[in-house]
Amino acid sequence: MPYTRLVEVGRVAMINYGKDYGKLVVIVDIVDGSRALCDAPGMTRKPIYYKRLAITEFKIDIPKAVDKKDLVSAVGSSKAFEKFAATTWGKKLAAKKAKAGLSDFDRFKKMIAKKAAKK
């Protein structure tokens, strides 16, 4: 079976390492055999190594080296980030983030509710 998630201009990817961990970006240009120029709304454009990107199944129809204004409008009109949030992968990341944001008392209430549900 051929690969379906290719590194190409317009492909949505998630950063899986570094200070931007978990952010969704769009590949705007290919720099060389190991880096891609990535950009997203609310982020500065920068090259990122392929090994730090997790390629998603979503692709936005944009030209190579598109400017920021057109990229933001393309991302908004395609709703690729919202579609990603609706996938199993996106839901798992949202649940992990919500669980990490719980306070000690919230974890305690969750434990008590889980025990009550078992009875």
KAGIQUI-V732199 format. One record per residue. N is the residue number from 1. BURIAL is b if it has 9 or more other C-alpha atoms within 8 Angstrom, else e. D_CENTER is the distance of its C-alpha to the mean C-alpha in Angstrom with 2 decimals. Layout:
N:BURIAL:D_CENTER + N:BURIAL:D_CENTER
This chain:
1:e:24.99 + 2:e:23.20 + 3:e:19.63 + 4:e:17.33 + 5:e:14.05 + 6:e:15.53 + 7:e:14.57 + 8:e:15.74 + 9:b:15.67 + 10:b:13.39 + 11:b:10.94 + 12:b:7.23 + 13:b:5.65 + 14:b:3.64 + 15:b:6.65 + 16:b:8.77 + 17:b:11.85 + 18:e:13.56 + 19:e:13.68 + 20:e:10.17 + 21:b:8.91 + 22:e:5.78 + 23:e:4.80 + 24:b:2.89 + 25:b:6.28 + 26:b:9.00 + 27:b:11.70 + 28:b:14.85 + 29:b:17.45 + 30:b:18.44 + 31:b:20.36 + 32:e:22.00 + 33:e:21.79 + 34:e:19.42 + 35:b:17.31 + 36:b:15.30 + 37:b:15.31 + 38:b:11.89 + 39:b:11.67 + 40:b:9.95 + 41:e:11.98 + 42:e:13.27 + 43:e:12.73 + 44:e:15.41 + 45:e:15.33 + 46:e:15.74 + 47:b:16.06 + 48:b:13.85 + 49:b:15.29 + 50:b:14.13 + 51:e:14.60 + 52:b:11.93 + 53:b:9.24 + 54:b:8.11 + 55:b:8.73 + 56:b:7.86 + 57:e:10.92 + 58:e:10.27 + 59:e:12.28 + 60:b:13.50 + 61:e:17.18 + 62:b:17.72 + 63:e:20.40 + 64:e:20.18 + 65:e:19.90 + 66:b:19.42 + 67:e:20.17 + 68:e:17.95 + 69:e:19.73 + 70:e:19.31 + 71:b:15.61 + 72:b:15.09 + 73:e:17.46 + 74:b:15.93 + 75:b:12.44 + 76:e:14.54 + 77:e:16.86 + 78:e:14.63 + 79:e:12.60 + 80:b:9.68 + 81:e:7.18 + 82:e:10.03 + 83:e:10.55 + 84:b:7.28 + 85:b:8.40 + 86:e:11.72 + 87:e:11.16 + 88:e:12.50 + 89:e:9.45 + 90:b:7.85 + 91:b:11.43 + 92:e:11.95 + 93:e:9.36 + 94:b:10.98 + 95:e:14.33 + 96:e:13.94 + 97:e:13.20 + 98:e:16.12 + 99:e:18.32 + 100:e:17.86 + 101:e:18.91 + 102:b:22.11 + 103:e:25.42 + 104:e:28.25 + 105:e:30.05 + 106:e:27.08 + 107:b:26.75 + 108:e:30.53 + 109:e:30.50 + 110:e:27.90 + 111:e:30.17 + 112:e:33.22 + 113:e:31.67 + 114:e:30.70 + 115:e:34.29 + 116:e:35.76 + 117:e:33.85 + 118:e:35.26 + 119:e:38.84
